[in-house]
Structure formats: C-alpha cells, structure tokens
Amino acid sequence: RIFLIDIFSQLLTVSEVFVVLRAAGFNAGFLTLLGIEAVSRASKIASAWVPARIGVDESGAVAACALFGVNPAVGLTLSIARRVRDLIWCCVGLIWLLRENCWQHPMLRKNSRNCEKDSRNKAVSPYFS
C-alpha cells in the first residue's frame, strides 16, 4: 500500500514537470519528464545539507533540463514554480496555525471560534487536551 502511495506521489511530481514545461511551450515525452524529475530529485538529495537548498533546486533543475535537451530557462521556471508552490503551502499552513492555535496567544484566544473556556476561564483547544 505504501508503495502505491509512493508511485502516485512520483506521478504527481512528474505531472507537475509536465504542466510547467507545457506552460513554457515545450512538449516532452514521459521518459524525458521522468528523467528531469529524477536528476532534480538527485540534486536535492545530494545537497540536503545546504540551508533551504538556496540555489540548489534552481541549478539542479537547470542542469536536468540541459541534460535532456530542454532550454535551461525552462528548468529555472520549473524551480521557481516549485518555490512558489512551497510558499503557498507555507502560507496556508500559517493561516491554519493562526486560526487553530487559539490557546497560545491571548489576542487570538478571545476571537477564535474553536476555543472553549474551562472552569478557570482559560482557553482550551478542542483538538488537544
């Protein structure tokens, strides 16, 4: 079952490469897409020690695209699209955290819908006790 989930997630990342390359005006076959994703992923794994992988994702995607005969600018576009995707998900997570983490800050506590008061008039979360 875990293997099938992993295969599905790999197909999603390859489809992300497909969408970005298609939007950039480049048509590529499945093996080219898979190769670009594999080289990009290998560069990420090899450089996990770099803080926030600054520059690594970009150079890995550029190198992967150049290796498979795709314009390197498309690789840069791919890595920037992934950074934007990560930023969007970080913002979604922060918004969720601010809405649900009502027991931490008094200002958030009094305006939150999900907080209840206990006998000492202290906000408690319905999710954690």
MARTITOR-774700 format. One record per residue: residue in one letter; x, y, z of N, C-alpha, C in turn. Coordinates in steps of 0.1 Angstrom, whole numbers, plus 5000, padded with zeros to 4 digits. Example, Ala and Ser with C-alpha at 12.3 -4.5 7.8 and 13.67 -1.06 7.14 Angstrom:
BEGIN
A513249435078512349555078513249675078S512849785071513749895071512950005079
This chain:
BEGIN
R500849885000500050005000500950135000I501950135008502850245009503550264995F503850154989504550154976503650224966L502350194966501350254957501250404959I501250444972501250584975502450654970D503650594971504850654966504850664951I504350564944504250574930503350684926F502250694933501250804930501850944932S502650954943503251084945504351114935Q505051014930506051034920505351074907L504251014904503451054892502951204893L502651244905502251384907503351484904T504551444909505651534907506051534892V505951424885506251424871505151504863S503951494868502851574862503051724864E503651764875504051904878505051944868V506051864865507051894855506351914841F505451824838504751834826503951964824V503252004835502452124834503352244832V504452254840505352364839506052374825L506552254820507152254807506152284796R504952244797503852264787503552414787A503452474799503152624800504352704795A505552644795506652724790506852694775G505952614769505952594755506752484750F507152384759507952274755507252144757N507152064746506551934747507651834749A507351744759508351644762507651514765G508351404762507751274764507851234779F507251124782507151074796508551044802L509450984794510750944799511651074801T511451174792512151304794511751364807L510451374809509851424822510351354834L510351224833510851134844512351164847G513151174836514551204837514851334844I514051434839514251574845513951564860E512851504864512551494878513551414886A514051304880515051224887516351294889V516851374880518051444881517851564891S516651624890516351734900516351674914R515651564916515551504929516851454934A517751404926519051364930519951474935S519751594928520551714932520051764946K518751754948518151784961518651694972I518751574970519151474980520651494982A521451514972522851524974523251654981S522351754981522751884987521751914999A521351815006520451835017521051925028W522351935029523052005039523052155037V522652205025522652345022521352405028P521452505036520252565042519252615032A518052565033516952595024517252565010R518252485007518652444994518752564985I519252684990519252804982520152784970G519652804959520452784947520552644941V520352544950520552404946519352364937D518152394941516952354933517052414919E517452544919517452614907518552554897S519752534903520852484894520652334891G519952264900519652124896518652114885A517652194886516652194875517152244862V518052344862518652394850519552284844A520352224852521252114847520451994842A519351964849518551854844517951884831C517452004829516852034816517852044805A519052094808520152104798520551964794L520551874804520951734802520051664792F518751694793517751634784517351714772G518151814769517951894757516851994757V516452034770515452134771516152264774N515552374770516152504773516352524788P517552554793517852574807516952674814A516452774806515552874812514252804817V513852704810512652624814512952554828G514152514830514452454843514452554854L514852674851514752784861513252814864T512452814853511052834855510452724864L510852604861510352494869510752504884S511952544887512352554901511652674908I511452784900510752894906509252864909A508652784900507252744902507152654914R508152574916508152484928508352574941R509252674940509352754952508052834955V507352874945506152944947505152854953R505052724948504152634954504452604968D505752594972506152574986505752694994L505852814989505552934996504052944998I503252904988501752904990501352805001W501952685001501552595011502052635025C503152705026503652765039502652865044C502152945035501153045039499852985043V499452885036498252805041498452745054G499552695057499852635070499952735081L500452855078500552965088499153015091I498353035081496953075083496252975092W496352845089495652745097496152745111L497452765113498052765126497552885134L497452995128496953115135495453095138R494653035130493253015133493052905143E493852795143493652685152494452695165N495452765165496352775177495952885187C494652875191494052985198494452985213W494952875218495352875232496652935236Q497452975226498753025228498853175230H498053255223498153395224496853455229P496853545239495553605244494753675233M495453745224494653815214493953725204L494653615201493953515193492853435200R493053425213492153345221490753405222K490653535223489353595225488453595212N489153585201488453595188488253465181S488753355187488653235179487353165182R486853095171485653025172485852885178N487052825177487352695181487752675195C487852785202488352775216487152775225E487252695235486252695246486952735259K486152785269486752825281486552715291D487652685299487452585310487052665323S487052595334486552645346487352765351R488652775348489452885352489452995342N488552995332488453095322489653105313K490252985311491452975302491052905289A491552955278491152895265491752755264V491052665259491552525257491152495242S491952415236491752375223490852255222P489952245213489152115211489952005206Y491152025201491951925194492951865204F493451945213494551895222494051925236S494451835245494051855259495251865268
